[in-house]
Structure formats: C-alpha cells, structure tokens
Amino acid sequence: MNATLRSPHLAQLLALVLIPLIGGVALAQEETPEPPPSLERFELPGGRWEPLDRIQLVVNSDPITLRGLERDYEDKLSELSVSTDAEHQALMIQVRDERVDGLLMKQAGEDMGFDPEMVKASISGRLGDQMREQGGAHAMSKGLRSDDSTATQIREEMESNLYSASWQRRVMGLEGGADRPAEDRFPRPGELRQLYQRMRKTGLDIEYLGKRGAKPASYELQIMLLAGRDYGSLAKARDKALEVRAALEKGLGDWDDYIDTLGILEDRGLTPAWPIDAIRQRLDPGDNSLVQYVIEAEVESYSLVLPYALPTPTGQPQVIGFMIAKLLAREAAVMPAFDAPGVQHDLGTLLQRRGDTLRVEDALSELKRSAYVWYPGIEQQKRDFEQSLEEREREIEAARQRNAEAQTTPEADEAKPESPPTEPAGPDPQAGTPVDDPR
C-alpha cells in the first residue's frame, strides 16, 4: 500500500463517519486537554508538505491512526462487493466500530494483571511457529512486504488478539486470568428442558440437534402482495389490503381471484416448504408477526395485513407494499427424545454459546460507557449538542408559557360568573326633594 491515502474520496469518507461516533461511547470532557495530532510529513518537490498519517481516534490512552483504519477498510473491501456511497459509508462505520471495540477489549485484557514477560514470550513463540510454517524468515519477510505489513505490526496484532481473547474468556467464565472465573457457565437441567420444549413447539433452533435426528418444521405459504406503486401510495395499498382481508373473513371474496387480479409476485406468490428461519429472513416484516402466524395458525387460514419490505444497500428494509399470507401446508418437526444420547449435551452447548455472547456484549457495552474517546471535531460537536439542548429547553419553556397563558386568559373569562343585570335605582327616601320636582 502506498504511504499516502489512495483517493480523496476515502479520506472524505473517513472524516464523515468519525463525526457521529458510537452512541455508547462517552464523549471527551471539556477539561481534558486536546491531544496534539501526530503528523508524520515529508516534503515534495516545490515545498509542499504531505501528511503520511495522523491520529484519527483516541480511545482512553491509545491512538487509532488514519492509516490503520484505511488498512482495515481495504482488507474488508477486498472480501465484499461494495459499489454505492451508502455501502462504502456503512463499511467504514463497521471498520471504525470494530477497531474501537478491539482496542477496548485489549485494554481490558491488559488490566487483568498478566505478566508482560509471559505475554512477550507467548508472542515470540507464535511468531516462531508462523515463521516455520511459511518456510523461514526470508519467506515470511517477502509475505509481509507483499501484504504491506511489518513484523512490528504483526507483533502488535498478536498482542492485541491475545489480550482481547483473554478478556473475553474471563468474561465468559472460561478462565480467570489473575483471579477466579467471573461467570458460572453450567446450564441447569430446567434450562435444558425449557429450551427443548421451545424447540419442539416452535421449531426454532432445531438445526442444532440435526446430528441427533432432528428436522425442523416446514411451512408452505401463498403471498398476496399489494404494492404501493400500483395504488398511488402505500396508504392506498394498505386500505385496499384491509378491504380484501375483510372480504375474505366474511366469505365475500375468493382468494384465487384476488391472487390472479391483485397479486404481483412470481409463481402466484407460492413459496417452497420453508423452515421458520427462512420465513423470518425472507418475509417477516421484522416484528415476528408472520412467524407467529405460521406457527399458531390453522392450515388454509389467512394472516392479518402485514408490511412487505425489501432490503436496501444500507441494510435497512424499505416497505414497498402490504401482504396477506395464506398457510397452505405444515409439516411437523421431528424431535429426538429429551433423554436420547447427546441431546442434552448439544442443548447445553447452545445455551453456553448464547450466554457467552450475551455476557461479552454486556461487558463491552460497559467498557464503552466508561471510555474516554477523542477525535477531531469532538469539542465543536459537543458544543453544538449542548447548544441544541439549550435551544430545545427554551422552546419547551416558551411552549409551556403559551399554554399557560392560553389556559388562564380565555378560561378565566369563561369561568367568571355573570353579574346580575342592574335595575335603575329608585329615589332615596332619605334624600331631599329634587330641585326640578314639579311638586
């Protein structure tokens, strides 16, 4: 890789995604001095200076450089098919988040109290094994040059992976580091039975017992799709779908006629015999409403009107219309007996994996909440954020004042009792005779 960035487009992308940093990571405090940017420069003909690298992020006390992010980005790019700007930005955000997560886990591993000399010895041993696998120091050096890597970078990466893995293993309860294990990973018999019953009832995760003879339930559906583009808007498509659903419920409409005249999917909306996971990934609107329908509904029944969404390049689903599903057939799941050989072992392994993942995610979230993170522009971003909060508070206070005035003035006037009409006062019996009295 060249020393400088390969394109200004990538440099702009890196700057763009670093401004809205991870929501769970704490912003730098105002009283914390801004770390000076570390710029390595060289002079080009004509006296122009070109930056070779710079600090792009600081996580607690460790920097993340622009070149490091670029290297991770291009490694990912070589494995994926990315074409649009939105996909490039999503990939860069993923690279940034993974680098921050890895650095936080490494720092947590360092805090576990391992002997630094033992860590160095372990890394040296791994480097020696890798050197022998590649055919010696010369072959390894050639591989590093072609990969634009150095022995120092390889050593740093191994050290980071060692600390991160040790921290994760301790969080999962697999080892204790300098202390005893932090978690009890032993699955209780009641948890095994509960997972088994859930698999038998719903068919979810049944593939984990595949080698024990389990087979997930399958469902055949027919989907009627009413697309927004065919009715002028999504609202009109939804209204039409609700009208069709009501007619089907009352027996006033024929499903096949609706499929032929209103449905726009290929093969008349017929699906293969899909397991529940395939239905969730391909058709469910994201809230498990279709999954719940196929699990609980009777054959030949109709689902409620549900959104129909397609994935976008950014990974966010986009609703294009509304659908009604009809359950055509259901093949029941095949489950081995709970006390069959190996069944409880596999159930326990699944529970341990889930618990491990959850514990690591929770612990990493806690590391993010307590971390100090700096990046270029964070001070201005924090000032803008505080200013927006102040403006919002002023708007709320002004709205409260207007509401108070609106409630007191008109309602107070309406609440006042009307004064009784006054009658003309008669002559005062104690008063003297008026001057113009004809008497």
C-alpha positions as CSV (number, residue, x, y, z in Angstrom):
1,M,0.0,0.0,0.0
2,N,1.3,3.5,-0.7
3,A,2.1,5.7,2.2
4,T,-0.5,8.3,1.3
5,L,-4.2,7.8,1.0
6,R,-5.2,6.2,-2.3
7,S,-8.0,8.6,-3.0
8,P,-9.5,11.8,-1.7
9,H,-12.9,10.0,-1.7
10,L,-11.7,7.6,1.0
11,A,-10.2,10.4,3.1
12,Q,-13.6,12.3,2.9
13,L,-15.4,9.1,3.9
14,L,-13.2,8.6,6.9
15,A,-13.8,12.1,8.1
16,L,-17.5,11.8,7.6
17,V,-18.1,8.7,9.6
18,L,-15.9,9.8,12.5
19,I,-18.0,12.7,13.4
20,P,-21.1,10.8,14.7
21,L,-19.2,8.3,16.8
22,I,-20.6,5.3,18.6
23,G,-23.6,6.2,20.7
24,G,-22.5,4.1,23.7
25,V,-19.0,5.7,24.0
26,A,-18.7,8.7,26.3
27,L,-17.5,12.0,24.8
28,A,-14.3,13.6,25.9
29,Q,-14.7,16.0,28.8
30,E,-14.2,19.7,28.3
31,E,-11.4,20.0,30.9
32,T,-9.4,17.2,29.2
33,P,-6.7,18.8,27.0
34,E,-6.9,18.1,23.4
35,P,-4.2,15.6,22.4
36,P,-1.9,17.1,19.7
37,P,-2.3,15.4,16.3
38,S,0.7,13.2,15.5
39,L,1.5,14.0,11.9
40,E,4.4,12.4,10.0
41,R,5.2,14.5,7.0
42,F,7.5,14.5,4.1
43,E,8.4,17.3,1.7
44,L,7.5,17.0,-2.0
45,P,9.2,18.9,-4.8
46,G,8.1,22.5,-4.7
47,G,8.0,22.7,-0.9
48,R,4.5,21.1,-0.4
49,W,4.1,19.0,2.7
50,E,2.1,15.8,2.5
51,P,0.8,14.1,5.7
52,L,1.7,10.4,5.8
53,D,-0.5,9.6,8.8
54,R,-2.4,11.2,11.6
55,I,-4.3,10.3,14.8
56,Q,-7.9,9.8,13.9
57,L,-9.2,8.5,17.2
58,V,-8.0,8.2,20.8
59,V,-9.6,5.5,23.0
60,N,-8.7,6.1,26.6
61,S,-4.9,6.4,26.2
62,D,-4.4,4.5,22.9
63,P,-4.5,6.2,19.4
64,I,-6.1,4.8,16.2
65,T,-4.4,6.2,13.1
66,L,-5.9,7.1,9.8
67,R,-3.6,4.6,8.1
68,G,-4.7,1.8,10.3
69,L,-8.4,2.5,9.6
70,E,-7.6,2.6,5.9
71,R,-5.8,-0.7,6.0
72,D,-8.7,-2.4,7.8
73,Y,-11.1,-0.8,5.3
74,E,-9.2,-2.1,2.3
75,D,-8.9,-5.5,3.8
76,K,-12.7,-5.6,4.2
77,L,-13.2,-4.2,0.7
78,S,-11.3,-7.0,-0.9
79,E,-13.7,-9.5,0.6
80,L,-17.0,-7.7,-0.1
81,S,-18.9,-6.4,-3.1
82,V,-19.4,-2.7,-2.4
83,S,-20.4,-0.2,-5.0
84,T,-22.6,2.7,-3.7
85,D,-21.6,5.5,-1.4
86,A,-24.0,4.3,1.2
87,E,-22.4,0.9,1.2
88,H,-18.9,2.4,1.5
89,Q,-20.0,4.5,4.4
90,A,-21.7,1.6,6.2
91,L,-18.4,-0.4,5.7
92,M,-16.3,2.3,7.1
93,I,-18.6,2.7,10.1
94,Q,-18.2,-1.1,10.7
95,V,-14.4,-0.9,10.4
96,R,-14.3,2.0,12.9
97,D,-16.6,0.3,15.4
98,E,-14.6,-3.0,15.2
99,R,-11.3,-1.1,15.8
100,V,-12.7,0.7,18.8
101,D,-14.2,-2.5,20.2
102,G,-11.0,-4.4,19.7
103,L,-9.0,-1.7,21.4
104,L,-11.3,-1.5,24.4
105,M,-11.1,-5.3,24.8
106,K,-7.3,-5.2,24.5
107,Q,-7.1,-2.6,27.2
108,A,-9.4,-4.6,29.5
109,G,-7.2,-7.6,28.9
110,E,-4.1,-5.6,29.9
111,D,-5.9,-4.6,33.1
112,M,-6.3,-8.3,34.1
113,G,-2.8,-8.4,35.5
114,F,-0.9,-10.7,33.2
115,D,2.9,-10.8,33.4
116,P,4.2,-8.7,30.5
117,E,7.2,-11.0,30.1
118,M,4.9,-14.0,29.7
119,V,3.0,-12.2,27.1
120,K,6.1,-11.4,25.1
121,A,7.3,-14.9,25.4
122,S,4.0,-16.2,24.1
123,I,4.0,-13.8,21.1
124,S,7.6,-14.7,20.3
125,G,6.7,-18.4,20.3
126,R,3.7,-17.7,18.0
127,L,5.9,-15.7,15.6
128,G,8.4,-18.5,15.5
129,D,5.7,-21.0,14.7
130,Q,4.4,-18.7,11.9
131,M,7.9,-18.3,10.5
132,R,8.4,-22.0,10.3
133,E,5.0,-22.5,8.7
134,Q,5.9,-20.0,6.0
135,G,9.3,-21.5,5.3
136,G,11.7,-19.3,7.2
137,A,12.4,-15.7,7.9
138,H,13.1,-14.8,4.2
139,A,9.8,-16.2,3.0
140,M,7.9,-14.5,5.9
141,S,9.6,-11.2,5.1
142,K,8.5,-11.4,1.4
143,G,5.0,-12.2,2.5
144,L,5.0,-9.1,4.8
145,R,6.2,-6.8,2.0
146,S,3.5,-8.1,-0.4
147,D,0.9,-7.6,2.4
148,D,2.2,-4.1,3.2
149,S,2.8,-5.2,6.8
150,T,5.7,-5.2,9.1
151,A,6.9,-7.6,11.8
152,T,6.1,-4.9,14.4
153,Q,2.5,-4.7,13.2
154,I,2.2,-8.4,13.3
155,R,3.6,-8.5,16.8
156,E,1.2,-5.7,17.9
157,E,-1.8,-7.5,16.3
158,M,-0.9,-10.8,18.1
159,E,-0.5,-8.9,21.4
160,S,-3.9,-7.3,20.9
161,N,-5.6,-10.5,20.0
162,L,-4.0,-12.3,23.0
163,Y,-5.3,-9.7,25.5
164,S,-8.7,-9.4,23.8
165,A,-9.2,-13.2,23.8
166,S,-8.1,-13.5,27.4
167,W,-10.6,-10.8,28.5
168,Q,-13.4,-12.5,26.5
169,R,-12.6,-15.9,28.0
170,R,-12.7,-14.4,31.5
171,V,-16.0,-12.6,30.9
172,M,-17.4,-15.9,29.6
173,G,-16.2,-17.7,32.6
174,L,-13.7,-19.9,30.7
175,E,-10.7,-18.7,32.6
176,G,-9.9,-16.3,35.4
177,G,-6.7,-14.6,34.4
178,A,-5.2,-13.3,37.6
179,D,-8.4,-14.0,39.5
180,R,-11.0,-16.8,39.6
181,P,-13.5,-17.2,36.7
182,A,-16.1,-14.4,36.6
183,E,-19.1,-16.5,35.5
184,D,-20.8,-19.9,36.1
185,R,-21.4,-21.4,32.6
186,F,-23.0,-24.6,33.8
187,P,-26.6,-24.9,32.3
188,R,-29.2,-26.1,34.7
189,P,-31.4,-29.1,33.9
190,G,-34.5,-26.9,34.0
191,E,-33.0,-24.6,31.3
192,L,-32.2,-27.6,29.1
193,R,-35.8,-28.8,29.4
194,Q,-37.2,-25.4,28.7
195,L,-35.1,-25.0,25.5
196,Y,-36.1,-28.5,24.3
197,Q,-39.8,-27.7,24.8
198,R,-39.4,-24.4,22.9
199,M,-37.7,-26.2,20.0
200,R,-40.4,-28.8,19.8
201,K,-43.2,-26.2,19.9
202,T,-41.8,-23.6,17.5
203,G,-39.1,-25.4,15.5
204,L,-36.7,-22.5,16.3
205,D,-33.0,-23.5,16.6
206,I,-33.9,-27.1,16.0
207,E,-31.0,-27.4,13.5
208,Y,-28.6,-27.6,16.5
209,L,-30.0,-31.1,17.1
210,G,-29.7,-32.1,13.4
211,K,-27.0,-34.7,14.0
212,R,-29.3,-36.3,16.6
213,G,-32.1,-36.8,14.0
214,A,-34.0,-33.5,14.5
215,K,-35.7,-32.0,11.5
216,P,-37.3,-28.5,11.6
217,A,-41.0,-28.0,10.8
218,S,-41.6,-26.6,7.3
219,Y,-44.4,-24.3,6.0
220,E,-45.8,-23.7,2.6
221,L,-47.3,-20.2,2.0
222,Q,-49.0,-18.2,-0.7
223,I,-48.4,-14.5,-0.5
224,M,-50.7,-11.8,-2.0
225,L,-48.8,-8.5,-2.4
226,L,-50.4,-5.2,-3.0
227,A,-47.6,-2.8,-3.9
228,G,-47.8,0.9,-3.2
229,R,-46.8,1.8,-6.8
230,D,-49.9,0.1,-8.2
231,Y,-52.2,2.1,-6.0
232,G,-50.6,5.5,-6.0
233,S,-49.3,5.4,-2.4
234,L,-48.6,3.0,0.4
235,A,-51.7,4.3,2.3
236,K,-54.0,3.4,-0.6
237,A,-52.4,0.0,-0.9
238,R,-52.9,-0.7,2.8
239,D,-56.5,0.4,2.6
240,K,-57.1,-2.0,-0.4
241,A,-55.4,-4.8,1.5
242,L,-57.6,-4.2,4.6
243,E,-60.7,-4.2,2.3
244,V,-59.6,-7.6,0.7
245,R,-58.8,-9.1,4.1
246,A,-62.3,-8.1,5.4
247,A,-63.9,-9.6,2.4
248,L,-62.0,-12.9,2.8
249,E,-63.0,-13.0,6.5
250,K,-66.7,-12.6,5.7
251,G,-66.6,-15.0,2.7
252,L,-67.4,-12.3,0.2
253,G,-64.3,-12.7,-1.8
254,D,-62.3,-15.6,-3.5
255,W,-58.6,-16.0,-2.6
256,D,-57.6,-17.3,-6.1
257,D,-59.4,-14.5,-7.8
258,Y,-57.6,-11.9,-5.7
259,I,-54.3,-13.7,-6.4
260,D,-54.9,-13.5,-10.1
261,T,-56.1,-9.9,-10.2
262,L,-54.2,-8.2,-7.4
263,G,-51.1,-10.3,-6.6
264,I,-47.9,-9.3,-8.4
265,L,-45.4,-11.9,-7.2
266,E,-43.9,-14.6,-9.4
267,D,-45.4,-18.2,-9.3
268,R,-48.6,-16.6,-7.9
269,G,-46.8,-16.0,-4.6
270,L,-46.2,-19.6,-3.8
271,T,-43.3,-20.4,-1.6
272,P,-41.3,-23.7,-1.1
273,A,-41.6,-25.6,2.1
274,W,-39.5,-23.3,4.2
275,P,-38.4,-23.7,7.8
276,I,-39.2,-20.9,10.2
277,D,-35.8,-19.2,10.0
278,A,-36.2,-18.8,6.2
279,I,-39.6,-17.3,6.6
280,R,-38.2,-14.8,9.2
281,Q,-35.4,-13.8,6.9
282,R,-37.3,-13.6,3.6
283,L,-40.8,-12.5,4.5
284,D,-41.3,-11.4,8.1
285,P,-41.7,-7.6,8.4
286,G,-39.3,-7.6,11.3
287,D,-41.5,-8.0,14.4
288,N,-42.1,-11.8,14.1
289,S,-45.8,-11.2,13.2
290,L,-45.6,-13.5,10.2
291,V,-43.6,-16.1,12.2
292,Q,-46.2,-16.1,14.9
293,Y,-48.9,-16.6,12.3
294,V,-47.4,-19.6,10.6
295,I,-46.6,-21.2,14.0
296,E,-50.0,-20.8,15.5
297,A,-52.4,-20.6,12.5
298,E,-54.6,-23.3,11.1
299,V,-53.9,-24.5,7.6
300,E,-56.0,-22.6,4.9
301,S,-56.3,-19.6,7.2
302,Y,-55.3,-16.0,6.3
303,S,-52.8,-13.7,8.1
304,L,-53.5,-10.2,9.0
305,V,-52.4,-7.4,6.7
306,L,-48.6,-7.1,7.1
307,P,-46.0,-4.8,5.6
308,Y,-43.9,-6.2,2.8
309,A,-40.3,-4.9,2.8
310,L,-37.3,-5.3,0.6
311,P,-33.7,-4.8,1.8
312,T,-31.8,-1.7,0.7
313,P,-28.0,-1.3,0.1
314,T,-27.6,0.1,3.6
315,G,-29.2,-2.9,5.1
316,Q,-32.4,-1.1,6.2
317,P,-35.6,-2.7,4.9
318,Q,-37.9,-0.5,2.8
319,V,-41.7,-1.1,2.8
320,I,-43.0,-1.3,-0.8
321,G,-46.5,-2.6,-0.1
322,F,-48.7,-4.8,2.1
323,M,-49.3,-8.5,2.0
324,I,-51.7,-11.2,3.1
325,A,-50.4,-14.7,3.6
326,K,-52.3,-18.0,3.4
327,L,-50.9,-21.1,5.2
328,L,-51.2,-23.9,2.6
329,A,-49.4,-26.8,4.4
330,R,-47.4,-27.5,7.5
331,E,-45.0,-30.4,8.1
332,A,-44.4,-31.1,11.8
333,A,-40.9,-31.0,13.2
334,V,-39.1,-34.3,14.1
335,M,-37.5,-34.2,17.5
336,P,-35.4,-36.9,19.3
337,A,-36.3,-37.8,22.8
338,F,-35.0,-35.5,25.5
339,D,-33.1,-38.4,27.1
340,A,-31.7,-39.6,23.8
341,P,-27.8,-39.9,23.6
342,G,-26.2,-36.5,23.1
343,V,-29.3,-34.4,23.1
344,Q,-28.8,-32.7,26.5
345,H,-25.1,-32.2,25.7
346,D,-26.0,-30.3,22.5
347,L,-28.7,-28.3,24.3
348,G,-26.1,-27.3,26.9
349,T,-23.6,-26.2,24.3
350,L,-26.2,-24.0,22.7
351,L,-27.1,-22.4,26.0
352,Q,-23.4,-21.8,26.8
353,R,-22.8,-20.1,23.4
354,R,-25.8,-17.8,23.8
355,G,-24.7,-16.9,27.4
356,D,-21.2,-16.3,26.3
357,T,-22.3,-13.9,23.5
358,L,-24.6,-12.0,25.8
359,R,-22.0,-11.6,28.6
360,V,-19.4,-10.3,26.1
361,E,-21.9,-7.8,24.6
362,D,-22.9,-6.6,28.0
363,A,-19.3,-6.2,29.3
364,L,-18.3,-4.4,26.1
365,S,-21.2,-2.0,26.4
366,E,-20.0,-1.2,29.9
367,L,-16.5,-0.6,28.6
368,K,-17.9,1.8,26.0
369,R,-19.9,3.7,28.6
370,S,-16.9,4.4,30.8
371,A,-14.4,5.1,28.0
372,Y,-12.8,8.4,27.1
373,V,-12.8,8.9,23.3
374,W,-11.4,11.8,21.4
375,Y,-11.5,12.5,17.7
376,P,-11.1,15.7,15.5
377,G,-14.1,17.9,15.9
378,I,-15.4,16.4,19.1
379,E,-15.2,19.7,21.0
380,Q,-17.2,21.5,18.4
381,Q,-19.7,18.6,18.2
382,K,-20.2,18.7,22.0
383,R,-20.7,22.5,21.9
384,D,-23.2,22.1,19.1
385,F,-25.0,19.4,21.0
386,E,-25.2,21.4,24.2
387,Q,-26.4,24.4,22.2
388,S,-29.2,22.3,20.6
389,L,-30.2,21.1,24.1
390,E,-30.4,24.7,25.3
391,E,-32.4,25.8,22.3
392,R,-34.8,22.8,22.8
393,E,-35.2,23.7,26.5
394,R,-36.0,27.3,25.5
395,E,-38.6,26.1,23.0
396,I,-40.2,23.9,25.6
397,E,-40.3,26.7,28.2
398,A,-41.8,29.1,25.6
399,A,-44.4,26.5,24.7
400,R,-45.3,25.9,28.3
401,Q,-45.7,29.7,28.8
402,R,-48.0,29.9,25.8
403,N,-50.1,27.0,27.0
404,A,-50.4,28.6,30.5
405,E,-51.5,31.9,29.0
406,A,-54.0,30.2,26.7
407,Q,-55.4,28.2,29.7
408,T,-55.7,31.1,32.1
409,T,-57.0,34.0,29.9
410,P,-59.9,32.6,28.0
411,E,-60.9,30.0,30.5
412,A,-60.7,32.5,33.3
413,D,-63.1,34.8,31.4
414,E,-65.5,32.0,30.8
415,A,-65.3,30.9,34.4
416,K,-66.3,34.3,35.8
417,P,-70.0,34.3,37.0
418,E,-72.0,36.8,35.1
419,S,-73.1,39.8,37.1
420,P,-76.9,40.1,37.5
421,P,-78.5,42.9,35.5
422,T,-78.7,46.1,37.4
423,E,-82.1,47.8,37.8
424,P,-82.5,51.5,37.8
425,A,-82.2,52.9,41.3
426,G,-85.3,54.3,42.8
427,P,-85.4,57.6,44.7
428,D,-83.7,57.6,48.0
429,P,-86.3,58.1,50.8
430,Q,-83.8,59.9,52.9
431,A,-82.7,62.3,50.1
432,G,-84.2,65.8,49.7
433,T,-86.7,66.7,47.1
434,P,-85.1,67.3,43.7
435,V,-84.9,70.9,42.5
436,D,-86.9,70.2,39.4
437,D,-89.6,68.2,41.1
438,P,-92.9,69.7,39.8
439,R,-94.2,69.5,43.3
